[in-house]
Amino acid sequence: MSDAPRLSGGCLCGAVRFTAAPAEHTYGVCHCSMCRRWTAGPFMAIECDATLKFERDDDVGLYQSSEWGERGFCKKCGTPLFYKLRGKDYYIVSTEAFDDTQDFKFVQEIFIDEKPAHYAFANNTKKMTGAEVFAAFGASQDGSNG
């Protein structure tokens, strides 16, 4: 368990409440087509590893979006909550699902090669293509992102 302070969060309707302890308050953005379709924009998320804990998980839905990935959401209001590696206790939680995001710092963009031309962030971030992400995580690239 992380020694980092636990932060609280939840979905739009309040049916799902959680705490998590991200080791760092830095977050990244995924521009892959799946994340953009899922969130209606880029997915802004912070690594929380195994620290994500729900007050109760009755209203947490899971969607297996690839061989290795699952996406969690509120079954009542549809709020995207997290991305999870299947079979692992590794969660990447939506920054906007946290109650207080003022200390979060935007540092990375992934799947930059899938980012549409109609938007761009002004922040100076580390940028990785899809191929670079797959290489970094040792995943096989089968045409679906996750």
C-alpha positions in Angstrom: 0.0 0.0 0.0 1.2 3.5 -0.9 2.3 5.9 1.8 0.8 8.8 -0.3 -2.2 10.5 1.1 -5.6 9.1 0.0 -7.7 11.3 -2.2 -11.5 11.0 -2.5 -13.6 11.0 -5.7 -16.7 9.8 -7.3 -19.1 9.9 -10.3 -21.4 12.6 -11.4 -24.5 11.2 -9.7 -22.7 10.2 -6.4 -23.6 6.5 -6.6 -19.9 5.6 -6.8 -17.4 7.0 -4.3 -13.8 6.0 -4.0 -10.4 6.8 -2.5 -7.0 6.3 -4.1 -3.4 7.3 -3.3 -1.5 8.2 -6.5 2.2 8.1 -5.8 2.6 11.3 -7.8 0.2 14.0 -8.6 1.2 14.0 -12.3 -1.2 12.9 -14.9 -1.3 12.0 -18.6 -3.7 12.2 -21.5 -4.6 9.4 -23.9 -5.5 10.5 -27.4 -6.3 7.0 -28.7 -9.5 6.5 -30.6 -11.0 4.3 -27.9 -10.4 6.7 -25.1 -11.8 9.6 -27.1 -14.9 7.7 -28.0 -15.3 6.5 -24.4 -14.9 10.0 -22.8 -16.1 12.2 -25.7 -12.6 13.7 -25.6 -9.1 12.8 -24.5 -8.9 10.6 -21.4 -7.1 12.5 -18.6 -5.9 10.0 -16.0 -3.5 9.5 -13.1 -1.8 6.3 -12.1 -3.1 4.9 -8.8 -1.8 1.3 -9.1 -3.6 -0.9 -6.6 -4.7 1.9 -4.2 -8.1 2.4 -5.7 -10.8 1.4 -3.2 -14.5 1.8 -3.6 -16.9 2.6 -0.7 -19.1 0.0 -2.4 -18.9 -1.3 -5.9 -22.5 -2.2 -6.7 -22.7 0.6 -9.3 -19.3 0.1 -10.8 -19.6 -1.4 -14.3 -16.7 -2.9 -16.3 -16.3 -3.1 -20.0 -13.5 -5.3 -21.5 -12.3 -3.0 -24.3 -9.4 -5.2 -25.4 -7.5 -8.4 -24.7 -5.6 -6.6 -21.9 -7.8 -3.6 -20.9 -11.0 -2.9 -19.0 -12.8 0.4 -18.5 -14.7 1.1 -15.3 -17.7 3.4 -15.2 -20.8 4.2 -13.1 -23.7 2.1 -14.1 -26.2 4.8 -13.1 -24.8 8.0 -14.7 -22.1 6.6 -17.1 -19.2 8.6 -15.7 -15.9 7.1 -16.9 -13.9 6.3 -13.8 -10.8 4.2 -14.6 -8.8 2.1 -17.0 -7.5 -1.2 -15.7 -5.1 -3.8 -17.0 -6.9 -7.1 -17.0 -5.7 -9.6 -14.4 -3.7 -7.0 -12.6 -4.4 -4.7 -9.7 -3.3 -1.6 -11.7 -5.7 1.3 -12.1 -5.4 4.5 -14.1 -8.1 6.8 -12.6 -9.8 9.7 -14.4 -8.3 12.9 -13.0 -11.8 14.6 -13.2 -13.4 11.9 -11.0 -11.4 13.2 -8.0 -13.0 15.8 -5.8 -9.9 18.1 -5.7 -7.5 18.2 -8.7 -5.8 21.5 -7.9 -2.4 19.8 -7.1 -2.4 17.7 -10.3 0.2 18.5 -12.9 -0.2 17.6 -16.6 3.0 15.9 -17.9 2.4 13.4 -20.6 0.4 12.6 -23.8 0.1 9.2 -25.3 -1.1 8.0 -28.6 -0.2 11.4 -29.9 -0.3 9.9 -33.4 -4.0 9.4 -33.1 -4.8 12.9 -31.8 -7.2 14.8 -34.1 -5.9 18.0 -35.6 -8.9 20.0 -34.2 -7.4 20.4 -30.7 -4.0 20.9 -29.0 -2.8 21.4 -25.5 -0.6 24.4 -24.7 1.3 22.5 -21.9 4.8 21.3 -22.6 4.5 17.5 -22.1 6.3 14.3 -22.9 4.7 12.8 -26.0 4.5 9.2 -27.1 3.1 7.5 -30.2 1.0 4.3 -29.9 4.0 2.2 -31.0 6.1 3.8 -28.3 3.5 3.1 -25.7 3.2 -0.6 -26.7 7.0 -0.9 -26.7 7.3 0.7 -23.2 4.7 -1.7 -21.8 5.8 -4.7 -23.7 2.3 -5.2 -25.2 1.7 -6.7 -28.6 0.1 -4.3 -31.0 -3.0 -5.9 -32.6 -4.7 -2.8 -33.9 -6.8 -2.2 -30.8 -5.5 0.1 -28.2 -7.2 -1.0 -25.1 
